[in-house]
Amino acid sequence: MKQVQFAAFGLPSQVGRCVEVVDVGETAANEIVFEILAFPINPADLSFMTGRYASQPPLPATPGAESIGRVVKVGSGVSDLKPGDRIISLLRENWTQRRRIPADQAIKVRADIALAQAAMLRINPPTALLLLEDIVDLQPGDWIVQNGANSAVGKILIGLARERGIRTVNVVRRRELVAPLKALGGDAVVVDDGTDLAGRVRTAANGEPVRLAIDCVGGQATRKLVDAVCDGGTVCVYGGLAGEDSAAPTHALVFRGVTVTGFMLGRFLMKRNRAQITAIYDLLAQRIADGRINVPVEKIYPIEDIAQALKHSEDYGRDGKILVAPNGPL
Ligand SMILES: NC(=O)c1ccc[n+]([C@@H]2O[C@H](COP(=O)([O-])OP(=O)(O)OC[C@H]3O[C@@H](n4cnc5c(N)ncnc54)[C@H](OP(=O)(O)O)[C@@H]3O)[C@@H](O)[C@H]2O)c1
C-alpha cells in the first residue's frame, strides 16, 4: 500500500514522499482496519515534518493528525463498528492508504456529511469549540478577539461564537478578507497593518471589555493581543504560526492582571470521558450537516502527488485547505 513518509526533518514539500510499504496485517480481536478516504494538510503536520512540533518522532515517520476513514475489517471482539462505517481515528500517522488501530481509538461519524468536511472534523472544529468553552466562562454579549481569523479554526470559531451570542473581533493580515469574514458572521474584522492593533480592536468592540484573546500566531502578535484585552482578561495561545515565542509585556501581567495561557486539543479532550468526546464530535458533525461548518477546500490531490500537495499547502494566502484522497477521488 502507499504511505507518506519523511526520512529527515525539513521543508515538507522537499522531504515528504509517497512510498510503497507492506500492508497493515491481520486485526487482533480489539482492532479495526480502515481505509483512509481523505486527509487535510494542517499547519501542525507541516511543523511535525520540519521538526518543530511538540515531539520529534523517530525517522522515517508518517505524518497525519487526522483523516476520514471507512472501516474494512473488524476484530472478533469489536461489536460497535462494522465494515462500511465511517470513522475518525484519534491516533496519528493517517497519511496512508490503510491503518490498523484499536477500535476504542475510533469515533464513528455519520455517513451523510461531505467526506471533505468529515476529513477535517477531528482537529479544528473541537479546537474552536473548546477554545470558546474551556478557557474563560464566556457569556452571551461578551467580546473576544482572535488572530489568524481566516484559518479553518478561525472561521469555525466565528460561527460557533455567533450561535452562543459571543461577539468576535477578527484579526487578519489581508484586507480582502474583511468582507468574507463579516459575511460569515464576524462582528468586526480588523487588518493587522502594523498600526495600533490593540486600539483598533478595542474600538471595534465599542470600547466594551474584550475578555478573551485567541492567538494562533505567537511572537509579537501575542503582545498585541495582551494589549487588546481588558484588565483581568486572558490571552490563550494555541498556535505558533510566526515561528517565534510569544512575547508578553511584564507590566500587563503584573499591573493589569492579564493571564497568558495555552491550549492543545489533546490535553483538553483528555479532561473528558469517551461519552463526552463522542458528544462533541456528534454536535460538530451536526453543524457540518446543517452547513454551519463548511471549511473551504482549495484542491484535493492523489497521494502520489504528496510533494505538490505539500508545496501548495506551504503557500499561505490560499482560499482553502489542501486535501489528499489516498484511495481515489472522493
Ligand atoms: N493547539 C491545538 O490543539 C491546535 C489545534 C488545531 C489548530 N491549531 C493551530 O491553529 C492554527 C490554524 O490552523 P488551521 O488548520 O485552522 O489553519 P489554516 O486553515 O491552514 O490557515 C492558516 C491561517 O494562518 C494564517 N497565517 C499563517 N501564517 C501567519 C502569520 N505568520 N501571521 C498571521 N497569520 C498567519 C493564514 O493567513 P492567510 O489567510 O492570510 O494566508 C491562514 O489564514 C495553526 O497554528 C494550528 O497549528 C492548534
The ligand as an SDF file (V2000), in Angstrom:
LIG
                    3D

 48 52  0  0  0  0  0  0  0  0999 V2000
   -3.3260   23.7980   19.7910 N   0  0  0  0  0  0  0  0  0  0  0  0
   -4.1350   22.9890   19.1290 C   0  0  0  0  0  0  0  0  0  0  0  0
   -4.6170   21.9700   19.6440 O   0  0  0  0  0  0  0  0  0  0  0  0
   -4.4710   23.3250   17.7080 C   0  0  0  0  0  0  0  0  0  0  0  0
   -5.4730   22.6190   17.0410 C   0  0  0  0  0  0  0  0  0  0  0  0
   -5.8020   22.9960   15.7340 C   0  0  0  0  0  0  0  0  0  0  0  0
   -5.1010   24.0250   15.1090 C   0  0  0  0  0  0  0  0  0  0  0  0
   -4.0950   24.6430   15.8110 N   0  0  0  0  0  0  0  0  0  0  0  0
   -3.3710   25.7590   15.2130 C   0  0  0  0  0  0  0  0  0  0  0  0
   -4.3230   26.6520   14.7010 O   0  0  0  0  0  0  0  0  0  0  0  0
   -3.7260   27.4100   13.6730 C   0  0  0  0  0  0  0  0  0  0  0  0
   -4.6710   27.4290   12.4890 C   0  0  0  0  0  0  0  0  0  0  0  0
   -4.7950   26.1230   11.9640 O   0  0  0  0  0  0  0  0  0  0  0  0
   -5.7390   25.8650   10.7220 P   0  0  0  0  0  0  0  0  0  0  0  0
   -5.6290   24.4540   10.3230 O   0  0  0  0  0  0  0  0  0  0  0  0
   -7.0840   26.4090   11.0450 O   0  0  0  0  0  0  0  0  0  0  0  0
   -5.0290   26.8140    9.6540 O   0  0  0  0  0  0  0  0  0  0  0  0
   -5.2910   27.0060    8.0820 P   0  0  0  0  0  0  0  0  0  0  0  0
   -6.7350   26.8230    7.7760 O   0  0  0  0  0  0  0  0  0  0  0  0
   -4.3150   26.1860    7.3350 O   0  0  0  0  0  0  0  0  0  0  0  0
   -4.9610   28.5390    7.8790 O   0  0  0  0  0  0  0  0  0  0  0  0
   -3.7570   29.0940    8.3160 C   0  0  0  0  0  0  0  0  0  0  0  0
   -4.0160   30.5750    8.5570 C   0  0  0  0  0  0  0  0  0  0  0  0
   -2.9050   31.1250    9.2380 O   0  0  0  0  0  0  0  0  0  0  0  0
   -2.6330   32.3860    8.7100 C   0  0  0  0  0  0  0  0  0  0  0  0
   -1.2060   32.6290    8.9150 N   0  0  0  0  0  0  0  0  0  0  0  0
   -0.1720   31.8540    8.5290 C   0  0  0  0  0  0  0  0  0  0  0  0
    0.9840   32.3760    8.9580 N   0  0  0  0  0  0  0  0  0  0  0  0
    0.6740   33.5090    9.6050 C   0  0  0  0  0  0  0  0  0  0  0  0
    1.4410   34.5060   10.2670 C   0  0  0  0  0  0  0  0  0  0  0  0
    2.7770   34.4400   10.3560 N   0  0  0  0  0  0  0  0  0  0  0  0
    0.7910   35.5610   10.8110 N   0  0  0  0  0  0  0  0  0  0  0  0
   -0.5590   35.6510   10.7590 C   0  0  0  0  0  0  0  0  0  0  0  0
   -1.3450   34.7410   10.1610 N   0  0  0  0  0  0  0  0  0  0  0  0
   -0.7280   33.6700    9.5950 C   0  0  0  0  0  0  0  0  0  0  0  0
   -3.0300   32.3120    7.2500 C   0  0  0  0  0  0  0  0  0  0  0  0
   -3.3570   33.6120    6.8380 O   0  0  0  0  0  0  0  0  0  0  0  0
   -3.6750   33.9860    5.3150 P   0  0  0  0  0  0  0  0  0  0  0  0
   -5.1020   33.5540    5.1050 O   0  0  0  0  0  0  0  0  0  0  0  0
   -3.5020   35.4460    5.2720 O   0  0  0  0  0  0  0  0  0  0  0  0
   -2.7010   33.2150    4.4900 O   0  0  0  0  0  0  0  0  0  0  0  0
   -4.2490   31.3830    7.2960 C   0  0  0  0  0  0  0  0  0  0  0  0
   -5.4290   32.1120    7.4720 O   0  0  0  0  0  0  0  0  0  0  0  0
   -2.3700   26.7560   13.3870 C   0  0  0  0  0  0  0  0  0  0  0  0
   -1.3960   27.4690   14.0930 O   0  0  0  0  0  0  0  0  0  0  0  0
   -2.5340   25.3910   14.0040 C   0  0  0  0  0  0  0  0  0  0  0  0
   -1.3130   24.8110   14.3680 O   0  0  0  0  0  0  0  0  0  0  0  0
   -3.7860   24.3250   17.0660 C   0  0  0  0  0  0  0  0  0  0  0  0
  1  2  1  0
  2  3  2  0
  2  4  1  0
  4  5  1  0
  4 48  2  0
  5  6  2  0
  6  7  1  0
  7  8  2  0
  8  9  1  0
  8 48  1  0
  9 10  1  0
  9 46  1  0
 10 11  1  0
 11 12  1  0
 11 44  1  0
 12 13  1  0
 13 14  1  0
 14 15  2  0
 14 16  1  0
 14 17  1  0
 17 18  1  0
 18 19  2  0
 18 20  1  0
 18 21  1  0
 21 22  1  0
 22 23  1  0
 23 24  1  0
 23 42  1  0
 24 25  1  0
 25 26  1  0
 25 36  1  0
 26 27  1  0
 26 35  1  0
 27 28  2  0
 28 29  1  0
 29 30  1  0
 29 35  2  0
 30 31  1  0
 30 32  2  0
 32 33  1  0
 33 34  2  0
 34 35  1  0
 36 37  1  0
 36 42  1  0
 37 38  1  0
 38 39  2  0
 38 40  1  0
 38 41  1  0
 42 43  1  0
 44 45  1  0
 44 46  1  0
 46 47  1  0
M  CHG  2   8   1  16  -1
M  END
$$$$
